[in-house]
Amino acid sequence: MTQASATAFARIQQWQEAFTDIRRAIHQHPELGFEEKRTSELVAGYLRQWGYAVHEGVGGTGVVGVLRQGKGSRSIGIRADMDALPIEEASGVPHRSQEHGKMHACGHDGHTAILLCAARYLAETRAFDGTLNLIFQPAEESLGGALAMMDDGLFERFPCDAVYALHNAPGLPVGCFLTREGALTASSDRATIRLLGIGGHGAMPHLAKDPVVAAAELVLALQSIVSRNVPSTEVGVITVGAIHAGEAANVIPEQAELRLSVRATCPEVRRLLKQRIGEVAQGVAAVHGIEARLDYEELVPVLINTPEETRLLRQVASELVGPQRLLSEPPAGLIGSEDFAWMLERRPGCYIALGNGQSGPSGCMVHNPGYDFNDAAIPFGASLWVRLVETYLGA
């Protein structure tokens, strides 16, 4: 650990209890996407207390804190997400959610506390020259909070030469980081296929055109798309998560509906999956003499870290925890998605994973009722942001 990193980390460690309390207060009152009123007010209050120019209501419930120091022309943006998930918490921790059916099952409470901790340190020390934009984003969980903030003029109102964000990673030891140049998280799309046939009596299927049989065949046919179209060096996933058809055992329904989740780790594969899903659906429908209608929603693009910004963040992380604790390859099969990818389509930057160790009493992954953010990770995340700002906006 370099002297500058050690100084920041030691100071921030002294605030561990205070920011753990802040994190747990947020955890007890989770708010879903675009409903983060209480959380936004908490964030805005602390930022004002520390001397930031605070802008509320950006993209709905988003908050941006701006701190200018010196005469430097460079600017940097750091983003934390604030929303929770519609999950009933079962972690059993004393600070568990007090809101029925809602919980911070992805650690956004921790991300917010980390950025607030860094905000306090940077406001007190001001060892940088330029403009710091702290972006507290609503609705990361597939509701387009990043797009909403950008549509509200995020980068026009708060120019950023580069943007950065982190996410906790259960299973990665506390005190470790993981990032790399290029694609890091997958795209996330959603498709609905409606198969329109002719209903009839279950005893006389020859007089109907059965969409249920077609749906069953289509589920299997869709699985051949990745195995027979996507190169083995690339990653794609098509999951049929829901099938809806009929109400009675002796009635052939007029239609069946399939709902799909589609993911890929490169833009070319993403386009290929969309094309082939449509072709396979039409082909199966034609075989059964029925109609297929595809509604395809492109939700989140592949997240691509830009080279120069990634090298800088890796340098900062290495100086903080040592090169042996800085990884570059995510675990096999881990292809979650992240709407920070939208921001990286507009600005250069980097997304990094922060070690969260064992998450919750059961050591589960995110989006699980037993998950809880590991407060021991707060000093590492906050110190990373402090040293990034001090390096990027070097005085």
Rosetta blueprint (number, residue, H / E / L):
1 M L
2 T L
3 Q H
4 A H
5 S H
6 A H
7 T H
8 A H
9 F H
10 A H
11 R H
12 I H
13 Q H
14 Q L
15 W L
16 Q H
17 E H
18 A H
19 F H
20 T H
21 D H
22 I H
23 R H
24 R H
25 A H
26 I H
27 H H
28 Q H
29 H L
30 P L
31 E L
32 L L
33 G L
34 F L
35 E L
36 E L
37 K H
38 R H
39 T H
40 S H
41 E H
42 L H
43 V H
44 A H
45 G H
46 Y H
47 L H
48 R H
49 Q H
50 W L
51 G L
52 Y L
53 A E
54 V E
55 H E
56 E E
57 G E
58 V E
59 G L
60 G L
61 T L
62 G E
63 V E
64 V E
65 G E
66 V E
67 L E
68 R E
69 Q E
70 G L
71 K L
72 G L
73 S L
74 R L
75 S E
76 I E
77 G E
78 I E
79 R E
80 A E
81 D E
82 M L
83 D L
84 A L
85 L E
86 P L
87 I L
88 E L
89 E L
90 A L
91 S L
92 G L
93 V L
94 P L
95 H L
96 R L
97 S L
98 Q L
99 E L
100 H L
101 G L
102 K L
103 M E
104 H L
105 A L
106 C L
107 G L
108 H H
109 D H
110 G H
111 H H
112 T H
113 A H
114 I H
115 L H
116 L H
117 C H
118 A H
119 A H
120 R H
121 Y H
122 L H
123 A H
124 E H
125 T H
126 R L
127 A L
128 F L
129 D L
130 G E
131 T E
132 L E
133 N E
134 L E
135 I E
136 F E
137 Q E
138 P L
139 A L
140 E L
141 E L
142 S L
143 L L
144 G L
145 G H
146 A H
147 L H
148 A H
149 M H
150 M H
151 D H
152 D L
153 G L
154 L H
155 F H
156 E H
157 R H
158 F L
159 P L
160 C L
161 D L
162 A E
163 V E
164 Y E
165 A E
166 L E
167 H E
168 N E
169 A E
170 P L
171 G L
172 L L
173 P L
174 V L
175 G L
176 C L
177 F E
178 L E
179 T L
180 R L
181 E L
182 G E
183 A E
184 L E
185 T E
186 A L
187 S E
188 S E
189 D E
190 R E
191 A E
192 T E
193 I E
194 R E
195 L E
196 L E
197 G L
198 I E
199 G L
200 G E
201 H E
202 G L
203 A L
204 M L
205 P H
206 H H
207 L H
208 A L
209 K E
210 D L
211 P H
212 V H
213 V H
214 A H
215 A H
216 A H
217 E H
218 L H
219 V H
220 L H
221 A H
222 L H
223 Q H
224 S H
225 I H
226 V H
227 S H
228 R H
229 N H
230 V L
231 P L
232 S L
233 T L
234 E L
235 V L
236 G E
237 V E
238 I E
239 T E
240 V E
241 G E
242 A E
243 I E
244 H E
245 A E
246 G L
247 E L
248 A L
249 A L
250 N L
251 V E
252 I E
253 P L
254 E L
255 Q E
256 A E
257 E E
258 L E
259 R E
260 L E
261 S E
262 V E
263 R E
264 A E
265 T L
266 C L
267 P H
268 E H
269 V H
270 R H
271 R H
272 L H
273 L H
274 K H
275 Q H
276 R H
277 I H
278 G H
279 E H
280 V H
281 A H
282 Q H
283 G H
284 V H
285 A H
286 A H
287 V H
288 H L
289 G L
290 I L
291 E E
292 A E
293 R E
294 L E
295 D E
296 Y E
297 E E
298 E E
299 L E
300 V E
301 P L
302 V L
303 L E
304 I E
305 N E
306 T L
307 P H
308 E H
309 E H
310 T H
311 R H
312 L H
313 L H
314 R H
315 Q H
316 V H
317 A H
318 S H
319 E H
320 L H
321 V H
322 G L
323 P H
324 Q H
325 R H
326 L E
327 L E
328 S L
329 E L
330 P L
331 P L
332 A L
333 G L
334 L L
335 I L
336 G L
337 S L
338 E L
339 D L
340 F H
341 A H
342 W H
343 M H
344 L H
345 E H
346 R H
347 R L
348 P L
349 G E
350 C E
351 Y E
352 I E
353 A E
354 L E
355 G E
356 N L
357 G L
358 Q L
359 S L
360 G L
361 P L
362 S L
363 G L
364 C L
365 M L
366 V L
367 H L
368 N L
369 P L
370 G L
371 Y L
372 D L
373 F L
374 N L
375 D H
376 A H
377 A H
378 I H
379 P H
380 F H
381 G H
382 A H
383 S H
384 L H
385 W H
386 V H
387 R H
388 L H
389 V H
390 E H
391 T H
392 Y H
393 L L
394 G L
395 A L
